[in-house]
């Protein structure tokens, strides 16, 4: 059975960054994972004539330690919590920590109207999402954070192996939290794009593609069938990113699961620009599954 073992939440002392905590805590509790709270103290570039930098850095380190201890103390639900404080460039330290400590999932917050360009850590969050060696979840602060058990988890699929890398994590999260798993496929529309003479033929192609997609969803659903995992399938027509966003908004989705692959994260997503548009455009929490992640894959089978 797939599960996350270590979940990392980078914090910067702001309430915006803390918006990631409810989802991280929910997943950690449901999967019996260790929750790691990390704050990176970024050194200040002070002129020499202002005095030793060490005194200021020491004060900021102590402040970070007190902050992390207070946040950890507020998580009173039996979750295993560890706090870590590092000094250095924020994105670099977060990525290195995740790699060195075999982190399975990083959960971070974003805010603002323009998605990735307005993340809590600014360019830090964007760089973590692109460079992280593991899966990354993004919680948008404009939307209420998921609290308690998730209700509905959306998994868009396009029939590719890359997209299917998110099936096991999505099913595990839905099962562990008691959520319904919704499998979504987006089929294309050609009827209005061609000459009237060929419209009937194009509509036939659309219907054939819709039947193929529906059969695919039903096969995936059947493979996941279990009493403790309610699965629903949905087929919509239109532009993939727009339809995924619209479905999530109209159907009270709590978490969207997407798959990425390759070495460069966002630049190699399973759906290409579609997944990036979804993460940027949604007000829902989105979890990007990094296919090929060795720690994650190793936990797919329990021993």
C-alpha positions as protocol buffer text, in pm:
chain_id: "A"
residue {
  index: 1
  type: UNK
  ca { x: 0 y: 0 z: 0 }
}
residue {
  index: 2
  type: UNK
  ca { x: 131 y: 340 z: -97 }
}
residue {
  index: 3
  type: UNK
  ca { x: 188 y: 594 z: 179 }
}
residue {
  index: 4
  type: UNK
  ca { x: 389 y: 902 z: 259 }
}
residue {
  index: 5
  type: UNK
  ca { x: 643 y: 853 z: 539 }
}
residue {
  index: 6
  type: UNK
  ca { x: 785 y: 1205 z: 578 }
}
residue {
  index: 7
  type: UNK
  ca { x: 596 y: 1525 z: 500 }
}
residue {
  index: 8
  type: UNK
  ca { x: 785 y: 1855 z: 499 }
}
residue {
  index: 9
  type: UNK
  ca { x: 625 y: 2196 z: 561 }
}
residue {
  index: 10
  type: UNK
  ca { x: 859 y: 2493 z: 499 }
}
residue {
  index: 11
  type: UNK
  ca { x: 755 y: 2789 z: 716 }
}
residue {
  index: 12
  type: UNK
  ca { x: 873 y: 3148 z: 716 }
}
residue {
  index: 13
  type: UNK
  ca { x: 701 y: 3276 z: 1030 }
}
residue {
  index: 14
  type: UNK
  ca { x: 398 y: 3411 z: 842 }
}
residue {
  index: 15
  type: UNK
  ca { x: 34 y: 3311 z: 875 }
}
residue {
  index: 16
  type: UNK
  ca { x: 30 y: 3272 z: 496 }
}
residue {
  index: 17
  type: UNK
  ca { x: 289 y: 2996 z: 507 }
}
residue {
  index: 18
  type: UNK
  ca { x: 99 y: 2831 z: 794 }
}
residue {
  index: 19
  type: UNK
  ca { x: -197 y: 2791 z: 560 }
}
residue {
  index: 20
  type: UNK
  ca { x: -26 y: 2472 z: 442 }
}
residue {
  index: 21
  type: UNK
  ca { x: -42 y: 2313 z: 787 }
}
residue {
  index: 22
  type: UNK
  ca { x: -402 y: 2178 z: 788 }
}
residue {
  index: 23
  type: UNK
  ca { x: -355 y: 1973 z: 471 }
}
residue {
  index: 24
  type: UNK
  ca { x: -9 y: 1855 z: 578 }
}
residue {
  index: 25
  type: UNK
  ca { x: -139 y: 1759 z: 921 }
}
residue {
  index: 26
  type: UNK
  ca { x: -439 y: 1578 z: 771 }
}
residue {
  index: 27
  type: UNK
  ca { x: -216 y: 1370 z: 544 }
}
residue {
  index: 28
  type: UNK
  ca { x: 40 y: 1302 z: 817 }
}
residue {
  index: 29
  type: UNK
  ca { x: -229 y: 1187 z: 1057 }
}
residue {
  index: 30
  type: UNK
  ca { x: -408 y: 971 z: 799 }
}
residue {
  index: 31
  type: UNK
  ca { x: -88 y: 803 z: 679 }
}
residue {
  index: 32
  type: UNK
  ca { x: 96 y: 787 z: 1010 }
}
residue {
  index: 33
  type: UNK
  ca { x: 371 y: 999 z: 858 }
}
residue {
  index: 34
  type: UNK
  ca { x: 627 y: 1216 z: 1032 }
}
residue {
  index: 35
  type: UNK
  ca { x: 552 y: 1587 z: 994 }
}
residue {
  index: 36
  type: UNK
  ca { x: 865 y: 1800 z: 962 }
}
residue {
  index: 37
  type: UNK
  ca { x: 842 y: 2176 z: 1018 }
}
residue {
  index: 38
  type: UNK
  ca { x: 1135 y: 2358 z: 859 }
}
residue {
  index: 39
  type: UNK
  ca { x: 1233 y: 2723 z: 875 }
}
residue {
  index: 40
  type: UNK
  ca { x: 1527 y: 2855 z: 678 }
}
residue {
  index: 41
  type: UNK
  ca { x: 1694 y: 3166 z: 819 }
}
residue {
  index: 42
  type: UNK
  ca { x: 1831 y: 3362 z: 525 }
}
residue {
  index: 43
  type: UNK
  ca { x: 2155 y: 3553 z: 611 }
}
residue {
  index: 44
  type: UNK
  ca { x: 2130 y: 3930 z: 583 }
}
residue {
  index: 45
  type: UNK
  ca { x: 2384 y: 4101 z: 353 }
}
residue {
  index: 46
  type: UNK
  ca { x: 2501 y: 4361 z: 605 }
}
residue {
  index: 47
  type: UNK
  ca { x: 2779 y: 4615 z: 541 }
}
residue {
  index: 48
  type: UNK
  ca { x: 3089 y: 4549 z: 752 }
}
residue {
  index: 49
  type: UNK
  ca { x: 3069 y: 4886 z: 930 }
}
residue {
  index: 50
  type: UNK
  ca { x: 2734 y: 4790 z: 1088 }
}
residue {
  index: 51
  type: UNK
  ca { x: 2902 y: 4537 z: 1313 }
}
residue {
  index: 52
  type: UNK
  ca { x: 2934 y: 4159 z: 1334 }
}
residue {
  index: 53
  type: UNK
  ca { x: 2662 y: 3976 z: 1146 }
}
residue {
  index: 54
  type: UNK
  ca { x: 2681 y: 3681 z: 1384 }
}
residue {
  index: 55
  type: UNK
  ca { x: 2490 y: 3858 z: 1661 }
}
residue {
  index: 56
  type: UNK
  ca { x: 2197 y: 3938 z: 1434 }
}
residue {
  index: 57
  type: UNK
  ca { x: 2195 y: 3589 z: 1286 }
}
residue {
  index: 58
  type: UNK
  ca { x: 2201 y: 3435 z: 1634 }
}
residue {
  index: 59
  type: UNK
  ca { x: 1900 y: 3640 z: 1736 }
}
residue {
  index: 60
  type: UNK
  ca { x: 1711 y: 3538 z: 1423 }
}
residue {
  index: 61
  type: UNK
  ca { x: 1800 y: 3174 z: 1472 }
}
residue {
  index: 62
  type: UNK
  ca { x: 1671 y: 3184 z: 1828 }
}
residue {
  index: 63
  type: UNK
  ca { x: 1353 y: 3354 z: 1711 }
}
residue {
  index: 64
  type: UNK
  ca { x: 1305 y: 3081 z: 1450 }
}
residue {
  index: 65
  type: UNK
  ca { x: 1355 y: 2810 z: 1713 }
}
residue {
  index: 66
  type: UNK
  ca { x: 1093 y: 2966 z: 1939 }
}
residue {
  index: 67
  type: UNK
  ca { x: 850 y: 3002 z: 1650 }
}
residue {
  index: 68
  type: UNK
  ca { x: 890 y: 2640 z: 1538 }
}
residue {
  index: 69
  type: UNK
  ca { x: 848 y: 2513 z: 1893 }
}
residue {
  index: 70
  type: UNK
  ca { x: 527 y: 2713 z: 1931 }
}
residue {
  index: 71
  type: UNK
  ca { x: 383 y: 2582 z: 1602 }
}
residue {
  index: 72
  type: UNK
  ca { x: 473 y: 2224 z: 1691 }
}
residue {
  index: 73
  type: UNK
  ca { x: 313 y: 2261 z: 2034 }
}
residue {
  index: 74
  type: UNK
  ca { x: -10 y: 2370 z: 1866 }
}
residue {
  index: 75
  type: UNK
  ca { x: -41 y: 2043 z: 1673 }
}
residue {
  index: 76
  type: UNK
  ca { x: -212 y: 1840 z: 1943 }
}
residue {
  index: 77
  type: UNK
  ca { x: -347 y: 1537 z: 1758 }
}
residue {
  index: 78
  type: UNK
  ca { x: -84 y: 1271 z: 1812 }
}
residue {
  index: 79
  type: UNK
  ca { x: 103 y: 1350 z: 1489 }
}
residue {
  index: 80
  type: UNK
  ca { x: 476 y: 1285 z: 1507 }
}
residue {
  index: 81
  type: UNK
  ca { x: 632 y: 1629 z: 1464 }
}
residue {
  index: 82
  type: UNK
  ca { x: 995 y: 1723 z: 1411 }
}
residue {
  index: 83
  type: UNK
  ca { x: 1128 y: 2077 z: 1384 }
}
residue {
  index: 84
  type: UNK
  ca { x: 1435 y: 2178 z: 1187 }
}
residue {
  index: 85
  type: UNK
  ca { x: 1605 y: 2513 z: 1140 }
}
residue {
  index: 86
  type: UNK
  ca { x: 1865 y: 2583 z: 872 }
}
residue {
  index: 87
  type: UNK
  ca { x: 2061 y: 2887 z: 758 }
}
residue {
  index: 88
  type: UNK
  ca { x: 2122 y: 2974 z: 394 }
}
residue {
  index: 89
  type: UNK
  ca { x: 1937 y: 3037 z: 66 }
}
residue {
  index: 90
  type: UNK
  ca { x: 1579 y: 2928 z: 129 }
}
residue {
  index: 91
  type: UNK
  ca { x: 1492 y: 2730 z: -184 }
}
residue {
  index: 92
  type: UNK
  ca { x: 1829 y: 2560 z: -197 }
}
residue {
  index: 93
  type: UNK
  ca { x: 1810 y: 2454 z: 168 }
}
residue {
  index: 94
  type: UNK
  ca { x: 1454 y: 2323 z: 135 }
}
residue {
  index: 95
  type: UNK
  ca { x: 1539 y: 2115 z: -171 }
}
residue {
  index: 96
  type: UNK
  ca { x: 1861 y: 1981 z: -19 }
}
residue {
  index: 97
  type: UNK
  ca { x: 1688 y: 1898 z: 308 }
}
residue {
  index: 98
  type: UNK
  ca { x: 1415 y: 1707 z: 122 }
}
residue {
  index: 99
  type: UNK
  ca { x: 1674 y: 1509 z: -68 }
}
residue {
  index: 100
  type: UNK
  ca { x: 1903 y: 1438 z: 228 }
}
residue {
  index: 101
  type: UNK
  ca { x: 1616 y: 1335 z: 457 }
}
residue {
  index: 102
  type: UNK
  ca { x: 1420 y: 1121 z: 208 }
}
residue {
  index: 103
  type: UNK
  ca { x: 1114 y: 1347 z: 227 }
}
residue {
  index: 104
  type: UNK
  ca { x: 818 y: 1207 z: 32 }
}
residue {
  index: 105
  type: UNK
  ca { x: 602 y: 1519 z: 13 }
}
residue {
  index: 106
  type: UNK
  ca { x: 654 y: 1895 z: 52 }
}
residue {
  index: 107
  type: UNK
  ca { x: 345 y: 2103 z: 136 }
}
residue {
  index: 108
  type: UNK
  ca { x: 362 y: 2479 z: 74 }
}
residue {
  index: 109
  type: UNK
  ca { x: 122 y: 2774 z: 45 }
}
residue {
  index: 110
  type: UNK
  ca { x: 57 y: 3016 z: -238 }
}
residue {
  index: 111
  type: UNK
  ca { x: -153 y: 3329 z: -257 }
}
residue {
  index: 112
  type: UNK
  ca { x: -262 y: 3609 z: -485 }
}
residue {
  index: 113
  type: UNK
  ca { x: -450 y: 3620 z: -810 }
}
residue {
  index: 114
  type: UNK
  ca { x: -175 y: 3509 z: -1041 }
}
residue {
  index: 115
  type: UNK
  ca { x: -82 y: 3176 z: -889 }
}
residue {
  index: 116
  type: UNK
  ca { x: 283 y: 3084 z: -911 }
}
residue {
  index: 117
  type: UNK
  ca { x: 404 y: 3444 z: -944 }
}
residue {
  index: 118
  type: UNK
  ca { x: 254 y: 3532 z: -603 }
}
residue {
  index: 119
  type: UNK
  ca { x: 361 y: 3248 z: -378 }
}
residue {
  index: 120
  type: UNK
  ca { x: 429 y: 3308 z: -11 }
}
residue {
  index: 121
  type: UNK
  ca { x: 802 y: 3265 z: -57 }
}
residue {
  index: 122
  type: UNK
  ca { x: 800 y: 3445 z: -393 }
}
residue {
  index: 123
  type: UNK
  ca { x: 1048 y: 3281 z: -624 }
}
residue {
  index: 124
  type: UNK
  ca { x: 1140 y: 3037 z: -347 }
}
residue {
  index: 125
  type: UNK
  ca { x: 821 y: 2836 z: -381 }
}
residue {
  index: 126
  type: UNK
  ca { x: 843 y: 2830 z: -758 }
}
residue {
  index: 127
  type: UNK
  ca { x: 1200 y: 2700 z: -742 }
}
residue {
  index: 128
  type: UNK
  ca { x: 1108 y: 2435 z: -486 }
}
residue {
  index: 129
  type: UNK
  ca { x: 822 y: 2313 z: -703 }
}
residue {
  index: 130
  type: UNK
  ca { x: 1053 y: 2289 z: -1003 }
}
residue {
  index: 131
  type: UNK
  ca { x: 1355 y: 2138 z: -829 }
}
residue {
  index: 132
  type: UNK
  ca { x: 1212 y: 1924 z: -549 }
}
residue {
  index: 133
  type: UNK
  ca { x: 1318 y: 1559 z: -563 }
}
residue {
  index: 134
  type: UNK
  ca { x: 975 y: 1453 z: -437 }
}
residue {
  index: 135
  type: UNK
  ca { x: 605 y: 1532 z: -473 }
}
residue {
  index: 136
  type: UNK
  ca { x: 486 y: 1882 z: -383 }
}
residue {
  index: 137
  type: UNK
  ca { x: 146 y: 2005 z: -268 }
}
residue {
  index: 138
  type: UNK
  ca { x: 33 y: 2365 z: -308 }
}
residue {
  index: 139
  type: UNK
  ca { x: -237 y: 2515 z: -87 }
}
residue {
  index: 140
  type: UNK
  ca { x: -389 y: 2843 z: -202 }
}
residue {
  index: 141
  type: UNK
  ca { x: -450 y: 3088 z: 78 }
}
residue {
  index: 142
  type: UNK
  ca { x: -747 y: 3250 z: -96 }
}
residue {
  index: 143
  type: UNK
  ca { x: -942 y: 2929 z: -39 }
}
residue {
  index: 144
  type: UNK
  ca { x: -1024 y: 2780 z: 304 }
}
residue {
  index: 145
  type: UNK
  ca { x: -759 y: 2518 z: 381 }
}
residue {
  index: 146
  type: UNK
  ca { x: -886 y: 2159 z: 393 }
}
residue {
  index: 147
  type: UNK
  ca { x: -940 y: 2067 z: 756 }
}
residue {
  index: 148
  type: UNK
  ca { x: -1006 y: 1721 z: 895 }
}
residue {
  index: 149
  type: UNK
  ca { x: -1076 y: 1447 z: 641 }
}
residue {
  index: 150
  type: UNK
  ca { x: -1083 y: 1543 z: 274 }
}
residue {
  index: 151
  type: UNK
  ca { x: -1417 y: 1494 z: 105 }
}
residue {
  index: 152
  type: UNK
  ca { x: -1336 y: 1475 z: -266 }
}
residue {
  index: 153
  type: UNK
  ca { x: -1004 y: 1411 z: -444 }
}
residue {
  index: 154
  type: UNK
  ca { x: -988 y: 1479 z: -818 }
}
residue {
  index: 155
  type: UNK
  ca { x: -752 y: 1283 z: -1043 }
}
residue {
  index: 156
  type: UNK
  ca { x: -742 y: 1395 z: -1410 }
}
residue {
  index: 157
  type: UNK
  ca { x: -620 y: 1117 z: -1640 }
}
residue {
  index: 158
  type: UNK
  ca { x: -529 y: 1122 z: -2009 }
}
residue {
  index: 159
  type: UNK
  ca { x: -447 y: 754 z: -2055 }
}
residue {
  index: 160
  type: UNK
  ca { x: -70 y: 805 z: -2039 }
}
residue {
  index: 161
  type: UNK
  ca { x: 166 y: 618 z: -1808 }
}
residue {
  index: 162
  type: UNK
  ca { x: 296 y: 951 z: -1681 }
}
residue {
  index: 163
  type: UNK
  ca { x: -50 y: 1060 z: -1566 }
}
residue {
  index: 164
  type: UNK
  ca { x: -116 y: 716 z: -1416 }
}
residue {
  index: 165
  type: UNK
  ca { x: 177 y: 766 z: -1178 }
}
residue {
  index: 166
  type: UNK
  ca { x: -67 y: 965 z: -964 }
}
residue {
  index: 167
  type: UNK
  ca { x: -323 y: 683 z: -934 }
}
residue {
  index: 168
  type: UNK
  ca { x: -162 y: 502 z: -639 }
}
residue {
  index: 169
  type: UNK
  ca { x: -98 y: 820 z: -434 }
}
residue {
  index: 170
  type: UNK
  ca { x: -446 y: 956 z: -508 }
}
residue {
  index: 171
  type: UNK
  ca { x: -615 y: 628 z: -414 }
}
residue {
  index: 172
  type: UNK
  ca { x: -406 y: 602 z: -96 }
}
residue {
  index: 173
  type: UNK
  ca { x: -492 y: 957 z: 11 }
}
residue {
  index: 174
  type: UNK
  ca { x: -862 y: 907 z: -60 }
}
residue {
  index: 175
  type: UNK
  ca { x: -870 y: 577 z: 126 }
}
residue {
  index: 176
  type: UNK
  ca { x: -674 y: 707 z: 426 }
}
residue {
  index: 177
  type: UNK
  ca { x: -883 y: 1022 z: 464 }
}
residue {
  index: 178
  type: UNK
  ca { x: -1221 y: 873 z: 379 }
}
residue {
  index: 179
  type: UNK
  ca { x: -1256 y: 1086 z: 66 }
}
residue {
  index: 180
  type: UNK
  ca { x: -1424 y: 1003 z: -260 }
}
residue {
  index: 181
  type: UNK
  ca { x: -1185 y: 965 z: -554 }
}
residue {
  index: 182
  type: UNK
  ca { x: -1308 y: 1126 z: -876 }
}
residue {
  index: 183
  type: UNK
  ca { x: -1143 y: 1010 z: -1200 }
}
residue {
  index: 184
  type: UNK
  ca { x: -1177 y: 1276 z: -1469 }
}
residue {
  index: 185
  type: UNK
  ca { x: -1106 y: 1260 z: -1842 }
}
residue {
  index: 186
  type: UNK
  ca { x: -1138 y: 1549 z: -2086 }
}
residue {
  index: 187
  type: UNK
  ca { x: -1236 y: 1461 z: -2440 }
}
residue {
  index: 188
  type: UNK
  ca { x: -1200 y: 1693 z: -2736 }
}
residue {
  index: 189
  type: UNK
  ca { x: -1459 y: 1869 z: -2948 }
}
residue {
  index: 190
  type: UNK
  ca { x: -1415 y: 1891 z: -3326 }
}
residue {
  index: 191
  type: UNK
  ca { x: -1769 y: 1945 z: -3449 }
}
residue {
  index: 192
  type: UNK
  ca { x: -1747 y: 2322 z: -3487 }
}
residue {
  index: 193
  type: UNK
  ca { x: -1392 y: 2336 z: -3619 }
}
residue {
  index: 194
  type: UNK
  ca { x: -1439 y: 2184 z: -3962 }
}
residue {
  index: 195
  type: UNK
  ca { x: -1653 y: 2263 z: -4268 }
}
residue {
  index: 196
  type: UNK
  ca { x: -2021 y: 2174 z: -4246 }
}
residue {
  index: 197
  type: UNK
  ca { x: -1963 y: 1904 z: -4507 }
}
residue {
  index: 198
  type: UNK
  ca { x: -1741 y: 1709 z: -4265 }
}
residue {
  index: 199
  type: UNK
  ca { x: -1920 y: 1796 z: -3941 }
}
residue {
  index: 200
  type: UNK
  ca { x: -2112 y: 1470 z: -3917 }
}
residue {
  index: 201
  type: UNK
  ca { x: -1789 y: 1272 z: -3961 }
}
residue {
  index: 202
  type: UNK
  ca { x: -1614 y: 1480 z: -3695 }
}
residue {
  index: 203
  type: UNK
  ca { x: -1900 y: 1425 z: -3454 }
}
residue {
  index: 204
  type: UNK
  ca { x: -1863 y: 1051 z: -3505 }
}
residue {
  index: 205
  type: UNK
  ca { x: -1497 y: 1077 z: -3415 }
}
residue {
  index: 206
  type: UNK
  ca { x: -1589 y: 1272 z: -3101 }
}
residue {
  index: 207
  type: UNK
  ca { x: -1838 y: 1005 z: -2993 }
}
residue {
  index: 208
  type: UNK
  ca { x: -1584 y: 728 z: -3052 }
}
residue {
  index: 209
  type: UNK
  ca { x: -1324 y: 914 z: -2848 }
}
residue {
  index: 210
  type: UNK
  ca { x: -1575 y: 976 z: -2569 }
}
residue {
  index: 211
  type: UNK
  ca { x: -1661 y: 605 z: -2556 }
}
residue {
  index: 212
  type: UNK
  ca { x: -1293 y: 516 z: -2548 }
}
residue {
  index: 213
  type: UNK
  ca { x: -1224 y: 760 z: -2263 }
}
residue {
  index: 214
  type: UNK
  ca { x: -1525 y: 640 z: -2067 }
}
residue {
  index: 215
  type: UNK
  ca { x: -1418 y: 276 z: -2104 }
}
residue {
  index: 216
  type: UNK
  ca { x: -1070 y: 371 z: -1987 }
}
residue {
  index: 217
  type: UNK
  ca { x: -1206 y: 546 z: -1677 }
}
residue {
  index: 218
  type: UNK
  ca { x: -1427 y: 250 z: -1595 }
}
residue {
  index: 219
  type: UNK
  ca { x: -1131 y: 12 z: -1624 }
}
residue {
  index: 220
  type: UNK
  ca { x: -924 y: 223 z: -1387 }
}
residue {
  index: 221
  type: UNK
  ca { x: -1220 y: 248 z: -1149 }
}
residue {
  index: 222
  type: UNK
  ca { x: -1267 y: -130 z: -1155 }
}
residue {
  index: 223
  type: UNK
  ca { x: -898 y: -183 z: -1077 }
}
residue {
  index: 224
  type: UNK
  ca { x: -938 y: 32 z: -764 }
}
residue {
  index: 225
  type: UNK
  ca { x: -1266 y: -119 z: -647 }
}
residue {
  index: 226
  type: UNK
  ca { x: -1270 y: -162 z: -269 }
}
residue {
  index: 227
  type: UNK
  ca { x: -1529 y: -115 z: 7 }
}
residue {
  index: 228
  type: UNK
  ca { x: -1322 y: 160 z: 167 }
}
residue {
  index: 229
  type: UNK
  ca { x: -1261 y: 355 z: -155 }
}
residue {
  index: 230
  type: UNK
  ca { x: -1562 y: 514 z: -325 }
}
residue {
  index: 231
  type: UNK
  ca { x: -1471 y: 598 z: -686 }
}
residue {
  index: 232
  type: UNK
  ca { x: -1664 y: 815 z: -930 }
}
residue {
  index: 233
  type: UNK
  ca { x: -1586 y: 876 z: -1297 }
}
residue {
  index: 234
  type: UNK
  ca { x: -1655 y: 1192 z: -1494 }
}
residue {
  index: 235
  type: UNK
  ca { x: -1612 y: 1275 z: -1862 }
}
residue {
  index: 236
  type: UNK
  ca { x: -1621 y: 1634 z: -1987 }
}
residue {
  index: 237
  type: UNK
  ca { x: -1558 y: 1793 z: -2324 }
}
residue {
  index: 238
  type: UNK
  ca { x: -1342 y: 2092 z: -2403 }
}
residue {
  index: 239
  type: UNK
  ca { x: -997 y: 2235 z: -2336 }
}
residue {
  index: 240
  type: UNK
  ca { x: -823 y: 2018 z: -2070 }
}
residue {
  index: 241
  type: UNK
  ca { x: -695 y: 2283 z: -1830 }
}
residue {
  index: 242
  type: UNK
  ca { x: -1014 y: 2488 z: -1843 }
}
residue {
  index: 243
  type: UNK
  ca { x: -1234 y: 2184 z: -1791 }
}
residue {
  index: 244
  type: UNK
  ca { x: -1028 y: 2051 z: -1499 }
}
residue {
  index: 245
  type: UNK
  ca { x: -1043 y: 2390 z: -1327 }
}
residue {
  index: 246
  type: UNK
  ca { x: -1416 y: 2426 z: -1393 }
}
residue {
  index: 247
  type: UNK
  ca { x: -1494 y: 2076 z: -1268 }
}
residue {
  index: 248
  type: UNK
  ca { x: -1295 y: 2127 z: -948 }
}
residue {
  index: 249
  type: UNK
  ca { x: -1474 y: 2454 z: -880 }
}
residue {
  index: 250
  type: UNK
  ca { x: -1824 y: 2331 z: -961 }
}
residue {
  index: 251
  type: UNK
  ca { x: -1798 y: 2002 z: -773 }
}
residue {
  index: 252
  type: UNK
  ca { x: -1644 y: 2112 z: -441 }
}
residue {
  index: 253
  type: UNK
  ca { x: -1312 y: 1934 z: -496 }
}
residue {
  index: 254
  type: UNK
  ca { x: -1076 y: 1958 z: -198 }
}
residue {
  index: 255
  type: UNK
  ca { x: -759 y: 1831 z: -362 }
}
residue {
  index: 256
  type: UNK
  ca { x: -648 y: 1798 z: -725 }
}
residue {
  index: 257
  type: UNK
  ca { x: -384 y: 1534 z: -797 }
}
residue {
  index: 258
  type: UNK
  ca { x: -155 y: 1575 z: -1098 }
}
residue {
  index: 259
  type: UNK
  ca { x: 151 y: 1388 z: -1220 }
}
residue {
  index: 260
  type: UNK
  ca { x: 488 y: 1519 z: -1334 }
}
residue {
  index: 261
  type: UNK
  ca { x: 790 y: 1337 z: -1466 }
}
residue {
  index: 262
  type: UNK
  ca { x: 1145 y: 1396 z: -1579 }
}
residue {
  index: 263
  type: UNK
  ca { x: 1426 y: 1583 z: -1411 }
}
residue {
  index: 264
  type: UNK
  ca { x: 1300 y: 1937 z: -1426 }
}
residue {
  index: 265
  type: UNK
  ca { x: 965 y: 1924 z: -1249 }
}
residue {
  index: 266
  type: UNK
  ca { x: 724 y: 2180 z: -1388 }
}
residue {
  index: 267
  type: UNK
  ca { x: 899 y: 2179 z: -1724 }
}
residue {
  index: 268
  type: UNK
  ca { x: 821 y: 1808 z: -1776 }
}
residue {
  index: 269
  type: UNK
  ca { x: 464 y: 1766 z: -1656 }
}
residue {
  index: 270
  type: UNK
  ca { x: 255 y: 1476 z: -1776 }
}
residue {
  index: 271
  type: UNK
  ca { x: 6 y: 1709 z: -1943 }
}
residue {
  index: 272
  type: UNK
  ca { x: 268 y: 1960 z: -2054 }
}
residue {
  index: 273
  type: UNK
  ca { x: 135 y: 2310 z: -2003 }
}
residue {
  index: 274
  type: UNK
  ca { x: -205 y: 2177 z: -1889 }
}
residue {
  index: 275
  type: UNK
  ca { x: -85 y: 2076 z: -1544 }
}
residue {
  index: 276
  type: UNK
  ca { x: 101 y: 2402 z: -1496 }
}
residue {
  index: 277
  type: UNK
  ca { x: -211 y: 2597 z: -1589 }
}
residue {
  index: 278
  type: UNK
  ca { x: -417 y: 2395 z: -1342 }
}
residue {
  index: 279
  type: UNK
  ca { x: -181 y: 2461 z: -1051 }
}
residue {
  index: 280
  type: UNK
  ca { x: -160 y: 2828 z: -1140 }
}
residue {
  index: 281
  type: UNK
  ca { x: -530 y: 2873 z: -1199 }
}
residue {
  index: 282
  type: UNK
  ca { x: -700 y: 2671 z: -929 }
}
residue {
  index: 283
  type: UNK
  ca { x: -807 y: 2801 z: -591 }
}
residue {
  index: 284
  type: UNK
  ca { x: -805 y: 2443 z: -461 }
}
residue {
  index: 285
  type: UNK
  ca { x: -517 y: 2253 z: -310 }
}
residue {
  index: 286
  type: UNK
  ca { x: -313 y: 2075 z: -577 }
}
residue {
  index: 287
  type: UNK
  ca { x: -67 y: 1792 z: -527 }
}
residue {
  index: 288
  type: UNK
  ca { x: 194 y: 1727 z: -794 }
}
residue {
  index: 289
  type: UNK
  ca { x: 311 y: 1367 z: -791 }
}
residue {
  index: 290
  type: UNK
  ca { x: 672 y: 1338 z: -904 }
}
residue {
  index: 291
  type: UNK
  ca { x: 679 y: 1010 z: -1095 }
}
residue {
  index: 292
  type: UNK
  ca { x: 1001 y: 815 z: -1057 }
}
residue {
  index: 293
  type: UNK
  ca { x: 1065 y: 948 z: -706 }
}
residue {
  index: 294
  type: UNK
  ca { x: 1265 y: 666 z: -551 }
}
residue {
  index: 295
  type: UNK
  ca { x: 1144 y: 701 z: -191 }
}
residue {
  index: 296
  type: UNK
  ca { x: 784 y: 733 z: -296 }
}
residue {
  index: 297
  type: UNK
  ca { x: 809 y: 434 z: -527 }
}
residue {
  index: 298
  type: UNK
  ca { x: 979 y: 227 z: -258 }
}
residue {
  index: 299
  type: UNK
  ca { x: 679 y: 275 z: -33 }
}
residue {
  index: 300
  type: UNK
  ca { x: 428 y: 162 z: -291 }
}
residue {
  index: 301
  type: UNK
  ca { x: 450 y: -188 z: -147 }
}
residue {
  index: 302
  type: UNK
  ca { x: 435 y: -234 z: 228 }
}
residue {
  index: 303
  type: UNK
  ca { x: 675 y: -476 z: 390 }
}
